[in-house]
Amino acid sequence: MDAVTTVRADPAFRADVLAGLAAPIPAVPARWFYDHRGSKLFEAITRLPEYYPTRTETALLERHSGEIAALSARNAAIIEFGSGSSAKTPILLRAVAPAAYVPIDISGDFLRESAAALQAEFPALPIHPVEADFTGSLALPEAIAGLPRLGFFPGSTIGNLVARTAVDLLRAMKETLGEGSRLLIGMDRIKSVEVLLAAYDDAAGVTAAFNLNLLHRINTELDGDIPVEAFRHRAIWNDEMSRIEMHLEAVRDVAFTVSGQRFSFGAGETIHTENSHKYGHRDSRLMLRAAGWGVIEEWTDEKQWFSIILAEAEPPRFAP
């Protein structure tokens, strides 16, 4: 008899999906995009001609890596939150020459593959992968105890969160890294709606496949029977909230079950799967200050489409 491979469902994934599909405004948190296939699809998105954030941020890192290194502590540990493929990380590692590197990602298989590739490129660098959801409580490896810390949070991933939750995450990062640590963070800027929509609804359909893969994952891991073809990818600009929204829209009336629970959607109803907030110059600084981070330096491109910010964790203040 052939062996049957089963996928062990993450209880948090099940809880989020069941609660999200039953909510008055159905939604599933964007962090659940990133199973192994979802992570691969996202890396493909970053190479698309319409997707400006990756190439713009990469160019900024290459141009200003020397300045970043000069403003960073020597012999620091670099802790990357949501490391993915760690594609931009070698630029920072070469410039800063850290004492250790800690990549953190929710997709374990993808994390280990990326860490192994980096280890081959930097054989003398101690690398300590951590499989975890960095939005929650996080313990760093004992191996980096006592080292200065530089957090790395590229890609404007902070934009996936509403302002309140983004500030909470930045506070959690400060707690994880400790006072006096530094954080290098990427933040996407407000720009023309046409450029934004193209970046999140590419002509090749890769972003659509990435969004729809969430339904495939639900079917595989949560015993779902969602007819994936009954949904389509939609990207819209919400001007009031200053964000791109991604949705899965039912193209017909549809009913299905997930983990034994039944759900139904009428044609045109959606599952909200992702936000990508865009920031003005003062917005990003205000959010960092609200979380206890003081801005040291900010770099942006010629079009002012994207910025990378170096901030320092400040001690709590008794008074203004």
C-alpha positions in Angstrom: 0.0 0.0 0.0 1.3 3.5 -0.9 2.1 5.8 1.9 -0.4 8.7 2.3 1.1 12.1 3.1 -1.0 14.2 5.4 -0.4 17.8 6.2 -0.7 18.7 9.9 -2.9 21.7 10.2 -1.7 24.6 12.3 -4.4 25.2 15.0 -3.9 29.0 14.6 -4.4 28.7 10.9 -7.7 26.8 11.4 -8.9 29.2 14.0 -8.2 32.2 11.9 -9.8 30.8 8.8 -12.9 29.6 10.5 -13.4 32.8 12.4 -12.5 34.9 9.4 -14.9 33.2 7.0 -17.7 33.5 9.5 -17.0 37.2 10.3 -19.5 40.0 9.1 -16.7 41.2 6.8 -15.0 37.9 5.8 -11.2 38.1 6.0 -8.2 35.8 6.5 -4.9 37.3 7.8 -2.2 37.8 5.1 0.4 35.8 7.1 -1.3 32.6 6.0 -0.4 33.2 2.3 3.1 31.8 3.1 3.1 28.1 2.8 5.9 26.7 0.7 4.1 27.4 -2.6 2.9 30.8 -1.5 6.4 31.8 -0.5 7.7 30.7 -4.0 4.9 32.6 -5.7 5.7 35.7 -3.7 9.4 35.5 -4.7 8.2 35.3 -8.3 6.1 38.5 -7.7 9.1 40.4 -6.6 10.7 39.8 -10.0 7.8 41.1 -12.0 8.3 44.3 -14.0 5.2 45.9 -12.4 6.3 45.2 -8.9 8.5 48.2 -8.1 9.0 47.7 -4.3 11.7 45.0 -4.4 13.9 46.5 -7.1 13.6 50.0 -5.6 14.4 48.9 -2.1 17.3 46.7 -3.4 18.8 49.7 -5.2 18.5 51.8 -2.1 20.3 49.2 0.0 23.1 48.8 -2.5 23.5 52.6 -2.8 23.4 53.3 1.0 24.8 50.1 2.5 28.1 51.9 3.5 26.2 54.6 5.4 24.0 52.0 7.1 27.1 50.1 8.2 28.7 53.2 9.5 25.6 53.9 11.6 25.3 50.3 12.9 27.1 48.7 15.9 30.1 46.6 15.2 29.9 42.8 15.7 26.1 43.0 15.9 23.6 40.2 15.3 21.2 40.9 12.4 17.7 39.7 13.1 15.5 39.6 10.0 11.8 39.5 10.6 9.9 37.6 7.9 13.1 36.7 6.1 11.5 34.8 3.1 14.2 34.1 0.5 16.5 36.6 2.2 17.2 38.0 -1.3 18.2 41.5 0.0 20.0 40.2 3.0 23.5 39.6 1.4 23.7 43.3 0.6 23.4 44.1 4.3 25.6 41.2 5.5 28.4 42.2 3.2 28.2 45.8 4.4 27.7 45.3 8.1 29.8 42.1 8.6 27.7 41.0 11.5 28.7 38.5 14.2 25.6 36.4 13.6 22.4 36.3 11.5 19.0 35.2 12.7 16.4 34.8 10.0 12.8 34.5 11.3 10.0 33.1 9.1 6.7 31.3 9.5 7.3 29.0 6.5 9.8 26.5 8.0 10.8 24.6 4.8 11.3 27.8 2.9 13.3 29.3 5.9 15.6 26.3 6.0 16.2 26.4 2.2 17.0 30.1 2.3 19.3 29.8 5.4 21.2 26.9 3.7 21.8 29.0 0.6 23.0 32.0 2.7 25.3 29.7 4.7 26.9 28.5 1.5 27.5 32.2 0.5 28.7 33.2 4.0 30.4 30.0 5.4 32.0 31.7 8.3 28.8 33.5 9.5 26.9 31.8 12.3 23.3 31.5 11.1 20.5 30.6 13.5 17.1 30.1 11.7 14.0 30.6 13.9 10.7 29.2 12.6 8.1 31.4 14.2 5.3 33.9 13.6 7.2 37.1 14.4 4.0 39.0 15.1 3.7 37.2 18.5 6.0 36.7 21.5 9.5 35.8 20.4 12.6 34.4 22.1 15.9 34.9 20.2 18.6 32.2 20.3 20.9 32.1 23.3 23.8 32.1 20.9 23.4 35.8 20.3 23.0 36.9 23.9 25.1 39.9 24.7 25.5 41.0 21.1 24.3 44.4 19.8 21.2 43.9 17.6 20.1 45.2 14.3 16.6 44.3 13.3 15.9 44.1 9.5 12.3 44.4 8.3 12.4 45.0 4.5 9.8 44.9 1.8 7.3 47.3 3.5 5.7 44.3 5.2 4.7 46.7 7.9 2.2 48.0 5.4 0.2 44.7 5.7 -1.0 45.9 9.1 -3.5 48.5 10.1 -1.9 51.4 12.0 -2.8 50.1 15.5 -1.5 46.6 14.8 1.6 48.0 13.1 2.5 50.1 16.1 1.9 47.0 18.3 4.3 45.0 16.1 6.9 47.7 16.2 6.6 47.7 20.0 7.0 43.9 20.1 10.1 44.2 17.9 11.5 46.8 20.3 10.9 44.4 23.2 12.5 41.5 21.3 15.6 43.4 20.3 16.0 45.5 23.4 16.7 49.2 24.2 19.6 50.6 22.3 19.1 48.2 19.4 18.5 49.5 15.9 15.9 48.6 13.2 16.3 49.0 9.5 12.8 49.0 8.0 11.4 49.4 4.5 8.3 51.6 3.9 6.4 52.1 0.7 5.3 55.6 -0.2 2.1 57.0 -1.6 2.2 57.2 -5.5 -0.1 57.1 -8.5 -3.0 54.7 -8.3 -2.1 53.3 -11.8 1.4 52.3 -10.6 0.0 50.8 -7.4 -2.8 48.7 -9.0 -0.4 47.3 -11.7 2.0 46.2 -8.9 -0.8 44.2 -7.2 -2.6 42.9 -10.3 0.1 42.0 -12.8 -0.5 41.1 -16.4 1.0 37.6 -16.0 -1.4 36.7 -13.2 1.2 35.7 -10.7 -0.3 37.9 -7.9 -3.7 36.3 -8.7 -2.2 32.8 -8.3 -0.6 33.9 -5.0 -3.9 35.1 -3.7 -5.9 32.1 -4.9 -3.2 29.7 -3.4 -4.7 30.6 0.0 -7.8 28.7 -1.0 -5.7 25.7 -2.2 -3.9 25.7 1.2 -7.2 25.8 3.1 -8.4 22.8 1.0 -5.2 20.9 1.6 -4.6 21.6 5.3 -8.1 22.2 6.7 -10.1 19.5 4.9 -11.8 22.1 2.7 -13.8 21.6 -0.5 -13.7 25.2 -1.8 -14.2 25.3 -5.6 -11.2 27.6 -6.3 -12.5 28.4 -9.8 -15.5 30.1 -8.2 -13.3 32.9 -6.9 -11.1 35.6 -8.7 -8.4 37.9 -7.5 -9.2 41.6 -7.1 -6.9 44.5 -6.1 -8.5 47.8 -5.3 -7.1 51.2 -4.0 -8.8 52.4 -0.8 -8.0 56.1 -0.9 -9.5 56.9 2.5 -7.3 54.2 4.2 -4.3 54.9 1.9 -3.9 51.2 1.0 -4.1 48.6 -1.7 -6.6 45.9 -0.7 -6.5 42.3 -2.1 -9.7 40.3 -2.1 -11.0 37.0 -3.3 -14.3 37.7 -5.0 -16.9 35.0 -5.7 -17.8 35.0 -9.4 -21.0 33.0 -8.7 -23.0 31.9 -5.7 -20.9 29.3 -4.0 -21.1 27.1 -0.8 -18.4 24.9 0.7 -17.2 23.4 3.9 -13.9 23.9 5.9 -13.1 21.6 8.8 -16.7 20.4 8.8 -18.2 24.0 8.9 -20.3 25.2 6.1 -20.0 28.6 4.4 -21.7 30.4 1.5 -20.9 33.4 -0.6 -23.1 35.2 -3.0 -21.7 36.4 -6.4 -19.7 39.5 -5.8 -19.0 38.9 -2.1 -15.4 38.8 -1.1 -12.8 37.4 1.3 -10.4 40.2 2.3 -6.9 38.7 2.2 -4.4 41.6 2.4 -3.8 45.3 3.0 -0.8 47.1 1.8 -0.7 50.6 3.3 1.3 53.4 1.7 2.9 56.1 3.8 3.7 59.8 3.6 7.0 61.1 4.9 5.5 62.1 8.3 3.2 59.1 8.6 6.1 56.6 8.8 8.0 58.6 11.3 5.0 59.2 13.5 4.3 55.4 13.5 7.8 54.6 14.5 7.8 57.2 17.3 4.5 55.9 18.6 6.2 52.5 19.1 9.3 53.9 20.8 11.7 54.1 17.9 13.6 57.3 17.1 14.6 57.9 13.5 18.3 58.1 12.9 18.4 58.4 9.1 16.0 57.9 6.1 16.9 57.2 2.5 14.6 57.4 -0.5 14.8 57.0 -4.3 14.7 59.8 -6.9 11.0 59.2 -7.5 10.3 59.1 -3.7 8.4 55.8 -4.3 10.1 53.9 -1.4 12.1 54.6 1.7 14.4 52.7 4.1 14.6 54.0 7.6 17.2 53.3 10.3 15.7 53.8 13.8 16.9 53.3 17.4 15.0 51.8 20.3 14.6 54.6 22.8 14.3 54.3 26.6 10.8 55.0 27.9 10.1 58.6 28.8 8.6 59.7 32.1 7.3 62.9 30.6 7.2 64.6 27.2 
